[in-house]
Amino acid sequence: MNKKLMFFISTIILFFSSCLCYSSSTRIDSVPFSFERGNLYINISIDNEMYKFLFSSVGYTAVSKELIEKYDFKVNSENQTVKNTVFYSVDELKLGSTFFRNVDARILPENFNSNCGKIDGIIGANMLSKQIWKIDYQNGKILFSNSIDDYEFSQQVKIINFTTVGTNNSPLISLKVENVLFEKVMVNLGSNGTISLPIEDFKNKVNNFKNVAYNGTEKFFGKSQVTLFTEICTMIPKVTLGTSELGETMVSFFNNGSSMLGNKILKDYEVTIDWRNKNIYLDNYAFKEKYRIEDYGFYFYKRSDKIEVVGLYVDSDADKKGIKNGDIILKINNIEFSTISDDELCELYFNFKNYFNNQAINVTVLRGNEKLNFSIEKQVILD
């Protein structure tokens, strides 16, 4: 499920610095991006070779172990900003026609890359904070410049002030859900979700609105134990960013995790982030999709060599029929999971709710030593 993968990815990015920027001859530089499964990816040139990086507005820049070894990036012993963390000095990254030199970067964990796509690194806030960036979702390009005066905005532009956290300069805003104020919400271009917030400050109000609970399991990097979490997906009539109302919005409340604003909301605007003046501009509102959850009610992920059920919507058909977290999926319809390729699994994973053309599916799982069969209907779970 995209949202669950988002939570997984976003947790890693936050654990991922200074750079010198040499601008190109043009005032505004630009690069295309690919928008894959709700995330932004760009091509970065190192020594005239192209590499795929996740474009994120939070955390530190990171590069893969393979790139560190290939280009012999040296440890920056002077950077002690994060305890027990090694920073490497990346000599030169080229984005468009602009060179970023002496970029401090952490190592990308070897197990960051899942079976569903490989990246070579992450462009983080410590690098982005040296320029002003505009993300044009509609036209698939990112523009960047040294001056906010290089950009034009409409009269309807929404301006949101932000602060930063730590030495990586991740942007934090405040927002209101109904009349409840949430502070220190990260604006995360590396997240494919809507708004994620902690449940504690809102738990007494959630039941006033349409909602559905999702019980999931996650295995975080470097941990052997599986962690349980609960997410309550809630349709909120009024969400306010600064002085701007978003109208009805789906907000996810977690019992753990960070507060974030992600691409599912940001993609409806042209987003400009000005770290120098601490402003975010939301301009040229394009389209707001109707938020709803319609699917089979369970999700799966590959752990080691097994494909497990990792989450269930409460009272969905899957939940009522008896599927449980931890069940090993053997088969869905005629798809044998023992022989499925990683590419096929990823295609099924990210398109699961539409993969079978709204038809009921037959699911075979292994629970302990017992094989169990279920017929699961696709339903509207939240609208």
C-alpha positions, 0 to 999 in steps of 0.5 A: 500500500502506498501509504504504508510504504510512505510511512516506511520510507519517511521514517528512514529519510528523517534519520539521514551538510553544508554545501557550496553552490556554483550556479549556472549561467542562467538565473533559473535552472531546471530539471525534469522529475519522474513522479512515481507512486507519489514520490519525486525522483531526479537524475543527478550527475556525478563525473558525467554519469547519471544516478537516480535520487529521491528528492526530499525536503527533510533530513540529510542528503545520503549516497549509496555505499556503492557510490562512496566506494566508486568515487572514493568519497572521503569522511568529513571528520570536521562534521560532528553535527549528529552523534555517532554518525559518519558524514562523507564529503561528496566532491561534486553533484551536478543538477541541471547545469548547476554544480553543488560542491563539497556536499556532506552526505550520510550513507544510504542504508543497504536495506533502504532499497526495497524489492520495488525500486532502487535508488542511488541516494537522497537529496535532502534539506541540508543541500536544498536549503542553499537555493530556492526551489519550485516544484511544478507537479503539473509539468514535471519539472523542478526549478531552482534559483538563488533569489525569490525575485526570479519567480512570479506568483499569482494573486491567489498564492498562499504563503506559509511561514516555516521554521527549521529543525536541527542542522539539516534545516528540515521545514516545519509548519503549523496547521489546524485540524478543525480547531486543534493546533498541530505544530512542528509538522514536516513538509516532506516532499519525500512522502506520498501521503496526505497529512500524518499526525499523532493521535494523542492530541486528537483522540477524543475528537476522531470519532466525531468524523468519518473514520476507519482504523488500520492495524499494521506491522512494521519492521524498521531498519536495524531491528529484528522485532516487528512493531505494531502500529495503529492508523486512523484514517479520518475525513476532516471537514476543515484543515487550515495551513496558515490562513488557508483552508483546504476543505475536506481532507483525509488525515491519518492519525498514528500512535507513533511516527512523525507529523508530516504533510506530503505530496498527495496534498502538495501535488495540487499546487506549484510549491516553492520553498524559500529557506532564506526567508522561511516561506512556502508558496502554494500557487496555481491550485490545479485539482483536488481529488476526492479522498476515499478508500476503496479496496480489499482491506488488507496489504502485504509486503515481502519480508525475507523470502516470505510475503506477509500480510502486514496490515488490515482495515478494521471491519473490512471484508478481509478483517471480517472473513478472518485474514490476520496480520502475519499470514503468509500469502501463498496465492491470490487467484491464479498468482502463485507467490512462491514463483512471483518475480519482484517486478510482478510483486511490485506491480501487484503491490502498488496497483492491488486495489485495481489489479483485479477489475473490482472482482472478488479475489480468492486468497490462500494463506499459510498460518502456522502449518495450516492452509486457509482459503478466503474469498474477499470482496472489494468495498468502499471502506471510507468515503 
